[in-house]
Amino acid sequence: MAVPPSATPMAHITVRALQKQFQGSIIYDGFDLDIPRGRFVSVFGPNGCGKSTLINIIAGLIPPENGEILFGGKTLAATKIGYVFQNYREALFPWLTSFANIEYPLKLMGIAASKRRTRVEALIARLGVQLDLARYPYELSGGQQQLVSIMRALIVDPEVLFLDEPFSALDYEMTLFMREQLQRLFMDTGTTMVLVSHDLEEAVYLADHVLLLTRRPARIAAYVDIPIERPRHAETMSDSRFVELKRHCLDVFQREVRLG
């Protein structure tokens, strides 16, 4: 079930010799990773191992000390990415309507208002979103706000979408709803997605591959293939294949925790 990074087909994101430390603590030291194109990868590991740090470095939000990161052979500057933050309340502009929040990246790109509206309306229709986007973020539920955040990230047609624990602040009912929304978005767009999750069930349920990290300095403990067909449903979580894959990931995780 474990797939070594060097064997990953059609790499979209290539990380080589990554080095990063915080306040003298080494997070990554010579770290290599390949993420395949058009696939959904979940990142999971012990608390504080550097899961969010990894995607923040790849997305260009924090600099590494050393290493090379390429997107299909291109630099980050030549690649369109989207990022969905954990704290959706701080990520959205409260003085803008939901519609204006979604179109904001297009405005920054200098796209005319009429074309921005056309693209937002096309995205809404494509995703089948039933949401009053004339409302302000504070008038929406947490799940609706996070859906607006995801749509804002998708409006630029990113090659890669990063999600940093996007559902951790939601209640369980809304989390289940948002998992289904994200799965639909992935199936519809085929965008390469990288999710950091603290919930192993969620990590396995959503992913094509689960990247399991060790404690610091983080290495790849396992890169587990999740060969379960989509769409996945609540019943999937009781499927024997799902249960076995989750158990395998849990065994790897617990081994790494004990080693720490």
N, C-alpha and C positions, 0 to 999 in steps of 0.2 A: 504493500500500500504506500510505502514511502517512495517518493520520486526525487532523486538527487537533482539539485539545481542545474547541473551541467547537462542533464537529460531532458530538461523541459523544452518542448517543441515551440518553435516560432516565438521566441522571446520578444516581448514588447518593451519591457523595462529590464535593463541590465545594470546591475550594481557590482562594482569591482573594487576590492581593497578598501572598503569603507572604514574610516576611523573617526570616532567621536568620543569626547569625554566631557563630563560636567564636574567642575570643582574637584578635579583630580581623580574622579571615578571614571574608569574606562567603560563606555557603553558598547562601542563596537571597535574591533581591532582586526583589520584585514577581512572584513565581512564581504562575502559574495552572494549574489542572488539573481535569479532570472524569474521574471513573471511573464507568463504567456499572453499573447494578444487575444483580446476578445473573451477573456476568462474572468471569473470572479474568484478572488483570492482573499481568504480571511486570515488575519494575523492574530495569533493567540499565544499566551505564555505567562510565566509567573509575574506577579505584580512588581512593577518597577524595572522590568527587564529591558524596556526601551521600545515597546510596540509603537506608541505614538511618535516617539523620536524618529523611528525609522521612516514612517510615511511623511513626517514633516521635513526630513532631510531630502527624501526623494522629490517631494513637491516644491522644494526650494524655500520653505518657510524658515528653516534654520540651516546654517552652513556646517558642513563636515570639516574636520581637520585635514582629511585627505580622502582620496578615492575618486572614482569616475562613475557617473550615472548617465545613461543614454536611454532614449526612447525610440526604439526602432532605428538605432544608429544616429539619432538626432539629439541635440542638446535640449535642455529644458526650455530655453528661450525660443526654440523653434517648434515647441509642442504646446498644444492647447490642453490645459488640465482644468478640472473642476474639483472643489474641495467643500465637503460638508462637515461643519464643526459640531462638536458635542453640544455646546451651549447655543441653541438656536435663538434664544431670546436676545443674546448679545450680537448674534451674527446678522440679524435683520435690522433694517433702519426703521424705527418706530414712527417716524414722521412721513414715511412713504406708504402708499397702499401696497397690498400684496402684489398686484400687477406691476407697479413701479419698481418694487424690489426685484422681481424676476427679470425685468428688462434692463436693470441698472448696468450689468456688464456690457450690454450692447451699446448703451449710452456712452460708457467710457471708451468704447471702440470707435465712437464717432458715427455710428449708424443712425440714419434719419429716423424721426419719430414714427413715420408711417411704416417703414420697414421693420422697426422694432415691434410695433403692434402686430404686424402680420406674423412675425416669427413667434411671438408669445402665443398668439391665438392658434397657430399651427401646432405648437408643442402641447397646448391644453387639449386640443382635439385629438392629437396622436396618443396622448396618455389617458384620455377619457376622464379627466379630472372634474369632479363635481364639487366646486368650491367657489364661493363668491370672492373673487380677487379684487373687488372694489373695497373690501374691508381692510382695515389696518391690522398689522400683526397682533396687537394686543386684544383684538376682537376675536381672534382665532384660538382654538385649542392648541395644546402643545404639539400634537401630532400634525395638525394642519399647518402650524408654523414650520415644522421640520420639513413637511412636504413642499412648502414654498421655497425653503432653503435648497432642497434637492433640485427643484425646477430651475432655480436661479443658477445652480451649478451646471445644469444640463443645457441651458439656453445657448451657450457658446459652442455646442456640439463638441464637447471635449473628447480627446483621444483616451484620456484616463480620468476616472472619477475616484477620488480618495474620500473615505468616510471614517471619521475618528469617533468611535463609540456614539453614533448618531441617535441611538434610541435609549441611552442609559438614563436619561432624565424623564422618560415617559412611563406611564403606568402600564401594567401588563397587557390590558386590553388594547391600548393604543400601540404598544410595541408589536403585538401580533398583526395588527392592521398595517403598520408601516413595513413590516417584513414582507408582507404580500405585495405592497406597493413597490418596494424596491426590487423584488423579484420580477414583477411585471416590467418595470423600467429596464432592467438588465436584459430580459428576453426580447423586448421591443427594440432596444437601441444597439445591443451587441457591444456596448462600451466596456473596455477593460476597467474592472472595478477592484479596488483594494480597500478592505474593511478591517479596522481594528475593533475587536470586540472583547469584552470581559465575560461574555456568556458563551460557554462552549457549545451548548445546544444551538444557539443562534449562528455561531461560526460555522458549524457543520451543515446546518440546514440551508444556509444561503450560498455556500461556497462550491466551486468546482475543485478547489484545492485549499487545504488548511495548512498554513505555515506556522509550525510550532517552534517557538524560540526557547533557548535555555536562559538561565540567569546570566547576569553580567559577568564578564563581557559576552554579549549575546552571540550565540551561534545557532545554526539551524539544527534543532533536535530531530525534526521530521518534516517532510513536505508531503502531506497525505492527499492522495487523489480521492475525490468524492464522486464516484460514477453512478449517481442516482439521477434518473431522468427528471426533466422539468415539464410542466410546472409541478412544484412540490406543494403538498397540502398538510394539514394538521395530522392526517393519517400517516404521512411519511415518517413522522417522528416515532411511530410505533413499528415501522417496518424493520424486519430483522437485519437488513443491510445497514440501515441508519443506526440502529442500536449498536451493532458491532463496530462501525466506524467511529461512533462517539466513544465507545469503550476503549478502542485503540488509542484515540487522541487523549483520553483521560489517563490512560496508563502512562503515556509518554510525559504528560504534564506532571503527574504525581511523581514520576521518577526524577524529573528535573527539580521539583520542589524539595524532595528528600536530599538530593545532591547538594542543595544550597544550605 
